[in-house]
Amino acid sequence: MLKDITLGQYFPGNTVAHRLDPRTKILLVVLYIVALFCAKSWGGYATMAVTLAVCVKISKVGLKSLVRGLKPVLFIIIFTGVLNLFFTPDDHYLVEWGVIHISQAGLVRAFFMVLRIMLLIMGTFLMTYTTSPIRLTDGLESLLGPLKKAHVPVHELAMMMSIALRFIPTLIEETDKIMSAQKARGADFESGGIVQKAKALIPVLVPLFISAFRRADELATAMECRCYHGGEGRTKLHVLRYAARDYVALAGGVLICGFVLVLRQFGL
């Protein structure tokens, strides 16, 4: 299960998706999320599904990697679908059993809700798969640059988000090693109820927290040794510049978002 958590991983490549400016990809994800939440019909969701499929094809990341990232949140997806399936009010029910009512509207709403969550997770994961943490930090800092006039620590916020994303795979790998070591010593993480499983995780959490604090201390020391004092006066090795492909991608994102809004307006 831990190996299925792919958030924060970066798959190097030389595709158009990898070469896009990180600011462009962040804005495209925002447009994608807006369009996804505005979709209310079969046409809208079909448009978003095709859009994601095209982006996956261009990035060459592979659909299997995106689907594997859904496994850790599979319970949330199923639970959300069940709630919408059983508790969507309607005038005519297909099945009635106690407080459980299944209607055609509930079936459609549950399907759309599950599809929305899946498309949302895969779309946002695709950005981290094709963008290195450093470029993601630079993109966030550039987009949030106007907030510096309000004395918002933009650089520090972007740096913290980047470090958090960067160390998610590291912590997952560390957790897997600790659990493997505990299993080799006879620990059982599978049997028993929820309380017993929670108690069994204590021997894992203690060394994991110790390892996380140790890594944080080592990172802080390394940054101090390199004379890091925040973003004030810092220059960049790679200056972000928009290219023609970025404008084309942004125009495509705006058109798709507008198309979904038109479909919503006409109920298509």
MILO-304000 format. One line per 5 residues: number of its first residue (from 1); their letters; for each residue z, x, y of N, C-alpha, C. Coordinates in steps of 0.2 Angstrom, whole numbers, plus 2048, in hexadecimal, padded with zeros to 3 digits. Example, Ala and Ser with C-alpha at 12.3 -4.5 7.8 and 13.67 -1.06 7.14 Angstrom:
1> AS> 827:842:7E4:827:83E:7EA:827:842:7F0  823:840:7F5:824:844:7FB:827:840:800
This chain:
1> MLKDI> 800:804:7FA:800:800:800:800:804:806  804:80A:806:804:80E:80C:7FE:811:80E  7FA:813:808:7F3:816:809:7EE:811:80C  7F0:80B:80C:7EB:806:80F:7EC:805:816  7F1:808:819:7F2:808:820:7EE:80D:824
6> TLGQY> 7E9:80B:827:7E4:80F:82A:7E4:80F:832  7E9:80C:835:7EA:80C:83C:7EB:813:83F  7E8:815:844:7E9:81C:847:7E4:821:844  7E1:820:83E:7DD:825:83B:7D6:825:83F  7D3:82B:83F:7CD:82C:842:7C8:82F:83D
11> FPGNT> 7C2:82C:83D:7BD:82F:838:7B8:832:83C  7B7:839:83C:7B2:83C:840:7AB:83A:83F  7A7:83B:843:7A0:839:842:79C:83A:849  795:83A:848:791:83B:84E:78C:835:84F  78F:82F:84E:78B:829:84F:78C:827:856
16> VAHRL> 788:822:858:788:81F:85F:78F:81D:860  792:819:85B:799:817:85D:79E:81C:85E  79D:822:85B:7A1:828:85C:7A0:82B:863  79A:82B:865:798:82E:86B:799:82A:871  79B:823:871:79C:81F:876:7A2:822:87A
21> DPRTK> 7A2:821:881:7A8:822:885:7AE:81E:882  7B4:821:882:7BA:81E:87F:7BB:818:884  7BA:818:88A:7BB:813:88F:7B7:80D:88D  7B0:80E:88B:7AC:809:889:7AE:806:883  7B1:809:87E:7B3:806:878:7B9:802:879
26> ILLVV> 7BE:804:87E:7C4:800:87F:7C2:7FA:883  7BD:7FA:887:7BB:7F4:88B:7B7:7EF:886  7B3:7F2:881:7B0:7EE:87C:7B4:7EB:878  7BA:7EE:876:7BF:7EB:872:7C2:7E5:876  7C3:7E6:87C:7C6:7E0:880:7C2:7DA:880
31> LYIVA> 7BB:7DC:881:7B6:7D6:881:7B6:7D3:87A  7B6:7D7:875:7B6:7D5:86E:7BC:7D0:86D  7C2:7D2:86F:7C8:7CE:86E:7C7:7C7:872  7C5:7C8:879:7C4:7C2:87D:7BF:7BD:879  7B9:7C0:877:7B4:7BB:874:7B7:7B8:86D
36> LFCAK> 7BB:7BC:86A:7BD:7BA:863:7C2:7B4:864  7C6:7B4:86A:7CB:7AF:86B:7C7:7A9:86E  7C2:7AA:871:7BE:7A5:874:7BA:7A1:86F  7B8:7A4:869:7B4:7A1:864:7B8:79B:861  7B5:795:861:7B8:78F:85E:7B3:78C:859
41> SWGGY> 7AE:78E:858:7A9:78B:853:7A6:790:84E  7A2:78D:84A:79F:791:845:79A:796:848  796:794:84D:792:799:851:795:79E:854  79B:79D:857:79F:7A2:85A:7A1:7A8:855  7A4:7A5:850:7A7:7AA:84B:7A2:7AE:847
46> ATMAV> 79C:7AA:846:796:7AE:843:794:7B3:848  794:7B2:84E:792:7B7:853:796:7BD:853  79D:7BC:853:7A1:7C1:853:7A1:7C5:84C  7A0:7C2:846:7A0:7C5:840:799:7CA:840  794:7C7:842:78E:7CB:842:78F:7D1:847
51> TLAVC> 792:7D0:84D:793:7D6:851:797:7DB:84E  79D:7D9:84B:7A1:7DE:847:79D:7E2:842  799:7DE:83E:795:7E1:839:790:7E6:83C  78D:7E5:841:788:7E9:844:78C:7F0:847  792:7EF:84A:796:7F4:84C:798:7F9:846
56> VKISK> 79A:7F6:840:79C:7FA:83B:796:7FE:838  790:7FA:838:78A:7FE:836:788:804:83A  789:803:841:787:808:845:78C:80E:845  793:80C:844:798:812:843:798:815:83D  795:812:838:795:815:831:79C:817:82E
61> VGLKS> 7A1:813:831:7A8:814:82E:7A8:811:827  7A5:80B:826:7A5:808:81F:7AA:802:81F  7A7:7FD:81D:7AB:7F6:81D:7B1:7F7:818  7B1:7FB:813:7B6:7FC:80E:7BD:7FF:812  7BC:803:817:7C1:806:81A:7C5:800:81F
66> LVRGL> 7C1:7FC:822:7C3:7F7:826:7C7:7F2:822  7C4:7F0:81C:7C7:7EB:817:7CE:7EE:815  7CE:7F4:813:7D4:7F7:811:7DA:7F7:816  7D8:7F7:81C:7DD:7F7:822:7E0:7F0:822  7DD:7EB:81F:7DF:7E4:81F:7E5:7E3:81A
71> KPVLF> 7E6:7E7:815:7EA:7E6:810:7F2:7E6:812  7F4:7EA:817:7FB:7EA:819:7FD:7E3:81C  7F8:7E0:81F:7F9:7D9:823:7F6:7D3:81F  7F5:7D4:819:7F2:7CF:815:7F7:7C9:814  7FE:7CA:814:803:7C5:814:802:7C1:81A
76> IIIFT> 802:7C4:820:802:7C1:826:7FB:7BC:827  7F6:7BF:824:7F0:7BB:825:7F0:7B5:820  7F3:7B6:81A:7F3:7B0:816:7F8:7AB:818  7FE:7AD:81B:803:7A9:81D:800:7A5:823  7FD:7A8:828:7FA:7A4:82D:7F5:79F:82B
81> GVLNL> 7F1:7A1:826:7EC:79C:823:7EF:796:820  7F5:797:81D:7F8:792:819:7FB:78D:81E  7FE:790:824:801:78C:829:7FC:787:82C  7F6:78A:82E:7F1:786:831:7EE:781:82C  7EE:783:825:7EB:77E:820:7EF:778:81F
86> FFTPD> 7F6:779:81F:7FA:774:81D:7FD:770:823  7FD:773:829:801:76F:82E:7FC:76E:834  7F6:76D:833:7F1:76B:838:7F1:764:838  7F3:760:83E:7F3:759:83E:7EB:756:83E  7EA:751:83B:7E4:74D:83B:7E5:746:839
91> DHYLV> 7E0:742:83A:7E0:73B:839:7DF:739:831  7DB:73E:82E:7DA:73C:827:7DB:743:823  7DF:742:81E:7E1:748:81A:7DE:748:813  7DC:74D:811:7D9:74E:80A:7DE:74E:805  7E4:751:806:7E9:752:801:7F0:750:805
96> EWGVI> 7F4:74C:803:7FB:74B:806:800:74C:800  805:750:801:80A:751:7FD:810:753:800  815:74F:802:81B:750:806:819:752:80D  81C:757:80F:81A:75A:816:814:75E:816  811:75F:810:80A:762:810:804:75E:811
101> HISQA> 800:75F:816:7FA:75B:817:7F4:75F:818  7EF:75E:814:7E9:762:814:7E3:75E:816  7E0:760:81C:7DB:75C:81F:7D5:761:820  7CF:75E:821:7C9:762:822:7CA:766:829  7CD:763:82E:7CE:767:834:7D3:76D:832
106> GLVRA> 7D8:76C:82E:7DC:771:82C:7D9:777:828  7D4:775:824:7D0:77A:820:7CC:77E:825  7C9:77B:82A:7C5:77E:82E:7C9:783:833  7CE:780:835:7D3:784:83A:7D6:78A:836  7D8:789:830:7DB:78F:82C:7D6:794:82B
111> FFMVL> 7CF:792:829:7CA:797:828:7C9:79B:82E  7C8:797:834:7C7:79B:83A:7CC:7A0:83C  7D3:79D:83B:7D8:7A2:83D:7D8:7A8:839  7D7:7A7:832:7D7:7AD:82E:7D2:7B2:830  7CC:7AF:831:7C6:7B3:833:7C7:7B6:83A
116> RIMLL> 7CA:7B3:83F:7CC:7B6:845:7D0:7BC:844  7D6:7BB:840:7DA:7C1:83F:7D7:7C7:83C  7D3:7C5:837:7CF:7CB:834:7CA:7CE:838  7C7:7CB:83C:7C2:7CE:841:7C5:7D2:846  7CB:7CF:848:7CF:7D2:84E:7D2:7D9:84B
121> IMGTF> 7D4:7D9:845:7D7:7DF:843:7D2:7E4:841  7CC:7E2:83E:7C7:7E7:83D:7C4:7EA:843  7C3:7E5:848:7C0:7E8:84E:7C4:7ED:852  7CA:7EC:852:7CE:7F1:856:7CF:7F7:852  7D0:7F6:84B:7D0:7FC:847:7CA:801:848
126> LMTYT> 7C4:7FD:848:7BE:801:849:7BE:806:84F  7C1:804:854:7C2:808:85A:7C6:80E:859  7CB:80E:855:7CF:814:854:7CC:818:84E  7C8:815:84A:7C4:819:845:7BF:81D:848  7BC:81B:84E:7B6:81F:851:7B8:822:857
131> TSPIR> 7BF:822:859:7C1:826:85F:7C7:82A:85E  7C7:830:85F:7CC:835:85E:7D2:833:863  7D8:835:861:7DE:833:865:7DE:836:86C  7DB:83C:86D:7DA:83F:873:7D6:83C:878  7D0:83A:875:7CB:836:879:7CE:82F:87B
136> LTDGL> 7D1:82C:876:7D4:826:878:7D9:826:87D  7DD:82C:87D:7E2:82D:883:7DF:82D:889  7D9:831:889:7D5:832:890:7D2:82C:892  7D0:828:88E:7CD:822:890:7D2:81D:892  7D8:81C:88F:7DD:818:892:7E0:81A:898
141> ESLLG> 7E1:821:899:7E3:823:8A0:7DE:822:8A5  7D7:823:8A4:7D2:821:8A9:7D2:81A:8AB  7D2:815:8A6:7D2:80E:8A7:7D8:80C:8AB  7DE:80F:8AA:7E4:80D:8AD:7E6:811:8B3  7E1:815:8B5:7E2:819:8BB:7E4:816:8C1
146> PLKKA> 7E1:810:8C3:7E3:80C:8C9:7EA:80B:8C9  7EE:80A:8C4:7F5:809:8C4:7F9:80F:8C6  7F6:814:8C7:7FA:81A:8C9:7FC:819:8D1  7F8:815:8D4:7FA:814:8DB:800:810:8DC  802:80C:8D6:808:808:8D6:80D:80C:8D3
151> HVPVH> 80C:813:8D2:811:818:8CF:813:816:8C8  80E:813:8C4:80E:812:8BD:80D:819:8B9  811:81B:8B5:810:821:8B1:80A:821:8AC  804:820:8AF:7FE:81F:8AA:7FD:824:8A5  7FD:82A:8A7:7FC:830:8A3:801:830:89D
156> ELAMM> 807:82F:89F:80D:82F:89A:80C:829:895  80A:823:897:809:81E:893:804:81F:88E  7FE:821:891:7F8:823:88C:7FA:828:887  7FE:82D:889:800:832:885:804:830:87F  809:82B:881:80D:829:87C:809:824:877
161> MSIAL> 805:820:879:801:81C:875:7FD:820:870  7FA:826:873:7F6:82A:86F:7FA:82E:869  800:830:86B:804:834:867:806:82F:861  808:828:863:80A:823:85E:804:822:859  7FE:821:85C:7F8:820:857:7F7:827:853
166> RFIPT> 7F8:82C:856:7F7:833:852:7FB:834:84C  802:832:84D:807:833:848:808:82D:843  804:828:844:805:822:83F:803:825:838  7FD:828:837:7FB:82B:831:7FF:830:82E  802:834:833:807:839:830:80D:836:82E
171> LIEET> 810:831:831:816:82E:82E:815:82A:828  80F:827:827:80D:824:821:80D:829:81B  80A:82E:81D:809:834:817:810:836:816  815:837:81B:81B:839:819:81F:834:815  81F:82E:817:822:828:813:820:828:80C
176> DKIMS> 819:829:80B:817:829:804:81A:82F:800  81A:835:803:81D:83B:800:824:839:7FE  828:837:803:82F:835:802:830:830:7FC  82C:82B:7FC:82D:826:7F7:82B:829:7F0  826:82D:7F0:824:830:7E9:829:835:7E7
181> AQKAR> 82D:838:7EB:832:83C:7E9:838:838:7E7  83A:833:7EA:83F:82E:7E8:83E:82B:7E1  837:829:7E0:835:826:7DA:836:82B:7D4  834:832:7D6:835:837:7D1:83D:838:7CF  841:836:7D3:848:837:7D2:84B:830:7CF
186> GADFE> 847:82B:7CE:849:825:7CA:84A:81F:7CF  848:820:7D5:849:81A:7DA:844:814:7D8  846:80E:7D9:842:808:7D7:841:804:7DE  83B:804:7E0:839:800:7E6:836:7F9:7E5  834:7F8:7DF:831:7F2:7DD:835:7EC:7DA
191> SGGIV> 83A:7ED:7D6:83D:7E8:7D3:843:7E6:7D8  845:7DF:7D6:84B:7DC:7DA:848:7D8:7DF  84D:7D5:7E3:84B:7D0:7E8:84A:7D4:7EF  84A:7D0:7F4:849:7D3:7FB:84E:7D8:7FD  854:7D5:7FC:85A:7D9:7FE:85A:7E0:7FA
196> QKAKA> 859:7E0:7F3:859:7E6:7EF:854:7EB:7F1  84E:7E8:7F3:848:7EC:7F5:84A:7EF:7FC  84D:7EB:800:84F:7EE:807:854:7F4:806  859:7F3:801:85E:7F8:800:85B:7FE:7FD  856:7FD:7F9:852:803:7F6:84E:807:7FB
201> LIPVL> 84D:804:801:849:808:806:84D:80C:80A  854:80C:80A:858:810:80E:858:817:80C  857:819:806:856:820:804:84F:823:807  84B:81E:809:844:820:80B:845:821:813  848:81C:816:848:81C:81D:84C:821:820
206> VPLFI> 852:823:81D:856:829:820:852:82F:821  84F:832:81B:84B:838:81C:845:837:821  842:831:821:83C:830:825:83E:830:82C  844:82D:82E:846:82E:835:847:835:837  84B:839:832:84C:840:834:846:844:835
211> SAFRR> 841:842:831:83A:846:831:837:844:838  837:83D:83A:834:83B:840:837:83E:846  83E:83F:846:841:842:84C:840:849:84C  83F:84D:846:83E:854:846:837:855:849  832:851:847:82B:852:849:82B:850:851
216> ADELA> 82E:84B:853:82F:84A:85A:831:850:85E  837:853:85B:83A:859:85F:835:85F:85F  831:860:859:82C:865:859:827:864:85D  824:85E:85E:81F:85C:863:821:85D:86A  827:85B:86C:82A:85C:872:82A:864:874
221> TAMEC> 82D:868:86F:82D:86F:870:826:872:871  821:870:86D:81B:873:86E:818:871:875  819:86B:877:816:869:87D:81A:86D:883  820:86E:883:823:872:888:821:879:888  820:87C:882:81D:883:881:816:884:884
226> RCYHG> 813:87E:884:80C:87E:887:80C:87C:88F  812:87C:891:813:87A:899:811:873:89A  812:86E:896:810:868:897:815:864:89C  813:862:8A2:817:85F:8A6:815:858:8A9  811:854:8A4:80E:84E:8A6:807:84F:8A9
231> GEGRT> 804:84A:8AC:7FD:849:8AD:7FC:84C:8B4  801:84D:8B8:800:84F:8BF:7FC:856:8C0  7F7:856:8C3:7F3:85D:8C4:7EF:85F:8BE  7EF:85B:8B8:7EC:85E:8B2:7E4:85C:8B3  7E0:861:8B0:7D9:860:8AF:7D7:85F:8A8
236> KLHVL> 7D1:85D:8A7:7CF:85B:8A0:7C9:860:89E  7CA:861:898:7C4:865:895:7BE:861:894  7BE:85B:892:7B8:857:892:7B9:851:896  7B5:851:89C:7B6:84C:8A1:7B2:846:89E  7B4:840:89F:7B1:83A:89D:7AC:838:8A1
241> RYAAR> 7A6:837:89F:7A0:835:8A3:79C:82F:89F  79B:82A:8A3:797:825:89F:78F:827:89E  78D:825:899:786:826:897:782:820:897  77B:820:896:777:81A:896:779:816:890  77B:819:88A:77D:815:884:784:811:886
246> DYVAL> 788:813:88A:78E:810:88C:78C:809:890  788:80A:895:786:804:899:782:7FF:894  77E:801:88F:77B:7FD:88B:780:7F9:886  785:7FD:884:78A:7FA:880:78E:7F5:884  790:7F6:88A:794:7F2:88E:790:7EB:88F
251> AGGVL> 78A:7EC:891:785:7E6:892:785:7E2:88C  784:7E5:886:784:7E1:880:78B:7DE:87F  790:7E1:880:797:7DE:87F:798:7D8:884  795:7D8:88A:796:7D3:88F:791:7CD:88D  78B:7CF:88A:787:7C9:888:78A:7C6:882
256> ICGFV> 78C:7C9:87D:78F:7C6:877:795:7C1:879  799:7C4:87E:79F:7C0:880:79D:7BA:884  798:7BB:888:795:7B5:88C:792:7B0:887  78E:7B2:882:78B:7AE:87D:790:7AA:879  796:7AD:877:79B:7A9:874:79E:7A4:878
261> LVLRQ> 79F:7A6:87F:7A2:7A1:884:79D:79B:884  796:79C:884:791:797:885:792:792:87F  793:795:879:793:792:873:799:78D:873  79F:790:876:7A5:78C:876:7A4:786:87B  7A1:787:880:7A0:782:885:79C:77C:883
266> FGL> 797:77E:87E:793:778:87B:795:776:875  79A:779:872:79D:777:86C:799:779:866  795:77E:866:791:780:861:794:785:85C
